[in-house]
């Protein structure tokens, strides 16, 4: 992953090559590869083993990485965990949204999560696990792709066609399941429908067996602030959203005076709204 930075005046700021390489090493670790050896990291990043080894030693010294003494592979260290936990965009907002999320999860029995757009991904910032018979675990700070998740589609729909096309051109549209839409024109047309309808229901486009419905939470200016998503199981596919997920919630401004959390919750619960979208 190459760094993308730009100043407000459009010029490219100077960056430290060494710091950039060290951060690329950290970003090489993910859910699919929680532990990596020197050779694999070097191949992934296109760097020499000598350079990678020096970076690894530095990151280990500062406890951003740690090495397994048996396998000799590296994994994310406690310092990276500590710094990562500081990422909490709008904690006050999340606290205000929590009662709405609790209520929605309690009424439907399904997991509810809150996400924000960060760079090219949607990042989960809060989650409430449902108590229904079928559980779905949403991991806070997990990233979701824009093109195949209902969460991402809501954000893209709110950003508008030009901005959405720009993001899709940069991120690509990797096929996640047999249901994933990988044609850009088709997806942009779908986003226009989502924008007009106010919500979108997605079935298994991102994860097999998983469906979801999501709604945007807008700020006082009508710009995207966050996305509220409610998970469902494939077994509910034959149920129309308005029937299977119906719940009555009067919108209030008390919980989030600068956002439309309650309206988003009503949308996610009923499958109807003036601004929302879904997928997972």
Buried (B, 14 or more C-beta within 10 A) or exposed (E): EEEEEEEEEEEEEEEEEEEEBBBBBBEBBEEEEEBBBBEBBBBBBEBEEEBBBBBBEBBBEEEBBBBEEEEEBBBBBEBBEEEEEEEEEBEEBBEBBBBBBEBBBEBBEBBBBBBBBEEBBBBBBBBBBBEBEBEBEBEBEBBBBBBBBBBBBBBBBBBEBEEBBEBBEEBEBEEBBEBBBEEBEEBBEBBBEBBEBBBBBBBBBBBEEBBBBBBBBBBEEEEBBBBBBBBBBBEBEEEEBEEBBBBEBEBBEEBBEBBBBBBBBBBBBBBBBEBBBBBB
